[in-house]
């Protein structure tokens, strides 16, 4: 490997590690790693095969699908309305950022789940005008769904990172 390939592989490995952390706080970490891998492919064409990037892309798409299904299933199982689901999304983002300083990434994962639950509960109660019991059930479903979604997407982002990092270092 020449110095340019070593530099590209090092930057990609760091970006992949950062991508896992970003996925844990519900940000598009796998996509950032994939975009940087594509740029590296354009700069150092021999670094990756298109098959490698295609596999990473397929895994990133799977992560999005799993996240969507798990979040929706949790909120739906709890009986959340569409407004409650939107409250869960907003609460999840706020909770993930607020929880990030506490034992990262565990704090961000827990914060996202708690935020989703609180967001759904508040919106169901205040805007959808449901009872406290119905709102709490919707919030609990949203929290469980968000927790499962975040953990699954972070695991899949780890797979994307592994594919890209190994391919960057192994000719």
VEXVONU-701291 format. One record per residue (C-alpha): residue in one letter; x, y, z. Coordinates in Angstrom, 3 decimals. Layout:
! VEXVONU-701291
ATOM resn       xx       yy       zz
ATOM    a        X        Y        Z
...
//
This chain:
! VEXVONU-701291
ATOM resn       xx       yy       zz
ATOM    x    0.000    0.000    0.000
ATOM    x    1.252    3.465   -0.817
ATOM    x    0.797    6.489    1.444
ATOM    x   -2.378    7.586   -0.368
ATOM    x   -4.037    4.210    0.157
ATOM    x   -2.947    4.141    3.804
ATOM    x   -4.352    7.643    4.296
ATOM    x   -7.641    6.722    2.621
ATOM    x   -7.942    3.473    4.606
ATOM    x   -7.165    5.268    7.879
ATOM    x   -9.709    8.028    7.241
ATOM    x  -12.324    5.466    6.231
ATOM    x  -11.731    3.352    9.334
ATOM    x  -12.122    6.403   11.573
ATOM    x  -15.240    7.455    9.630
ATOM    x  -16.688    3.955   10.012
ATOM    x  -16.148    4.023   13.780
ATOM    x  -17.762    7.458   13.894
ATOM    x  -20.587    6.104   11.722
ATOM    x  -21.374    3.425   14.303
ATOM    x  -21.511    6.076   17.025
ATOM    x  -23.741    8.284   14.866
ATOM    x  -26.099    5.386   14.181
ATOM    x  -26.387    4.859   17.937
ATOM    x  -27.747    8.389   18.296
ATOM    x  -30.156    7.891   15.382
ATOM    x  -28.078    9.784   12.818
ATOM    x  -27.146    8.409    9.364
ATOM    x  -23.765    6.942   10.287
ATOM    x  -23.815    4.064    7.805
ATOM    x  -24.653    6.462    4.987
ATOM    x  -21.807    8.817    5.882
ATOM    x  -19.351    5.908    5.913
ATOM    x  -20.739    4.681    2.589
ATOM    x  -20.491    8.151    1.010
ATOM    x  -16.875    8.461    2.121
ATOM    x  -16.140    4.985    0.758
ATOM    x  -17.581    6.070   -2.584
ATOM    x  -15.348    9.155   -2.567
ATOM    x  -12.367    6.947   -1.734
ATOM    x  -13.318    4.668   -4.656
ATOM    x  -13.300    7.677   -6.958
ATOM    x   -9.918    8.834   -5.582
ATOM    x   -8.317    5.377   -5.313
ATOM    x  -10.244    3.167   -7.786
ATOM    x   -8.353    0.007   -6.810
ATOM    x   -9.337    0.328   -3.137
ATOM    x  -12.819   -1.205   -3.447
ATOM    x  -14.704   -3.257   -5.933
ATOM    x  -18.171   -2.095   -6.888
ATOM    x  -19.416   -5.368   -5.383
ATOM    x  -18.053   -4.334   -1.997
ATOM    x  -19.776   -0.970   -2.168
ATOM    x  -22.946   -2.687   -3.386
ATOM    x  -22.884   -5.048   -0.400
ATOM    x  -22.413   -2.108    1.985
ATOM    x  -25.261   -0.259    0.238
ATOM    x  -27.561   -3.271    0.529
ATOM    x  -26.773   -3.562    4.223
ATOM    x  -27.398    0.167    4.780
ATOM    x  -30.761   -0.121    3.013
ATOM    x  -31.598   -3.117    5.171
ATOM    x  -30.801   -1.002    8.235
ATOM    x  -33.272    1.652    7.116
ATOM    x  -35.974   -0.926    6.488
ATOM    x  -35.417   -2.615    9.853
ATOM    x  -35.487    0.732   11.635
ATOM    x  -38.716    1.774    9.930
ATOM    x  -40.459   -1.533   10.570
ATOM    x  -39.333   -1.819   14.214
ATOM    x  -40.300    1.759   15.053
ATOM    x  -43.655    1.520   13.315
ATOM    x  -44.408   -1.883   14.838
ATOM    x  -43.657   -0.637   18.345
ATOM    x  -45.804    2.466   18.026
ATOM    x  -48.587    0.528   16.310
ATOM    x  -48.503   -2.221   18.938
ATOM    x  -48.955    0.460   21.576
ATOM    x  -51.885    1.982   19.701
ATOM    x  -50.217    5.275   18.774
ATOM    x  -51.885    7.576   16.251
ATOM    x  -49.973    9.147   13.362
ATOM    x  -49.580   12.280   15.466
ATOM    x  -48.242   10.171   18.318
ATOM    x  -45.774    8.499   15.958
ATOM    x  -44.506   11.937   14.905
ATOM    x  -44.178   12.869   18.575
ATOM    x  -42.173    9.688   19.077
ATOM    x  -39.801   10.632   16.238
ATOM    x  -39.217   14.123   17.642
ATOM    x  -38.830   12.792   21.175
ATOM    x  -36.417   10.132   19.964
ATOM    x  -34.087   12.678   18.360
ATOM    x  -34.189   14.982   21.383
ATOM    x  -33.680   12.081   23.783
ATOM    x  -30.767   10.641   21.815
ATOM    x  -28.909   13.948   21.842
ATOM    x  -29.755   14.632   25.499
ATOM    x  -28.665   11.133   26.544
ATOM    x  -25.433   11.090   24.531
ATOM    x  -23.203   12.588   27.268
ATOM    x  -24.165    9.789   29.671
ATOM    x  -22.141    6.598   29.108
ATOM    x  -22.044    7.010   25.331
ATOM    x  -23.579    5.242   23.360
ATOM    x  -25.746    3.584   26.005
ATOM    x  -27.024    6.979   27.134
ATOM    x  -28.028    7.947   23.613
ATOM    x  -29.793    4.639   22.987
ATOM    x  -31.682    4.880   26.281
ATOM    x  -32.359    8.577   25.666
ATOM    x  -33.807    7.834   22.229
ATOM    x  -36.101    5.148   23.638
ATOM    x  -37.228    7.263   26.594
ATOM    x  -37.630   10.305   24.332
ATOM    x  -39.765    8.322   21.886
ATOM    x  -41.980    7.158   24.720
ATOM    x  -42.330   10.609   26.260
ATOM    x  -42.869   12.249   22.853
ATOM    x  -45.631    9.813   21.927
ATOM    x  -47.234   10.085   25.379
ATOM    x  -47.282   13.886   25.350
ATOM    x  -48.628   14.181   21.801
ATOM    x  -51.246   11.481   22.340
ATOM    x  -52.412   13.200   25.529
ATOM    x  -52.198   16.861   24.471
ATOM    x  -52.962   16.834   20.755
ATOM    x  -54.822   13.572   20.089
ATOM    x  -56.686   14.058   23.411
ATOM    x  -56.467   10.428   24.456
ATOM    x  -56.662    9.233   28.044
ATOM    x  -53.556    8.923   30.222
ATOM    x  -53.788    5.152   29.994
ATOM    x  -54.031    5.138   26.211
ATOM    x  -51.247    7.701   25.942
ATOM    x  -48.992    5.713   28.281
ATOM    x  -49.578    2.520   26.282
ATOM    x  -48.729    4.324   23.033
ATOM    x  -45.622    5.804   24.648
ATOM    x  -44.467    2.414   25.934
ATOM    x  -44.910    0.867   22.488
ATOM    x  -43.020    3.713   20.852
ATOM    x  -40.193    3.404   23.400
ATOM    x  -39.785   -0.340   22.881
ATOM    x  -39.974    0.060   19.105
ATOM    x  -37.344    2.808   19.132
ATOM    x  -35.027    0.798   21.375
ATOM    x  -35.230   -2.253   19.110
ATOM    x  -34.866   -0.081   15.990
ATOM    x  -31.822    1.779   17.313
ATOM    x  -30.056   -1.361   18.481
ATOM    x  -30.747   -3.147   15.189
ATOM    x  -29.659   -0.209   13.044
ATOM    x  -26.493    0.257   15.092
ATOM    x  -25.658   -3.430   14.657
ATOM    x  -26.238   -3.157   10.913
ATOM    x  -24.137    0.030   10.749
ATOM    x  -21.391   -2.003   12.433
ATOM    x  -21.667   -4.498    9.585
ATOM    x  -21.366   -1.701    7.017
ATOM    x  -18.334   -0.360    8.890
ATOM    x  -16.742   -3.790    8.984
ATOM    x  -17.216   -4.352    5.247
ATOM    x  -15.780   -0.956    4.347
ATOM    x  -12.901   -1.035    6.840
ATOM    x  -11.741   -4.548    5.972
ATOM    x  -12.009   -3.853    2.239
ATOM    x  -10.016   -0.630    2.660
ATOM    x   -7.091   -2.429    4.305
ATOM    x   -7.127   -5.764    2.473
ATOM    x   -6.130   -5.433   -1.178
//
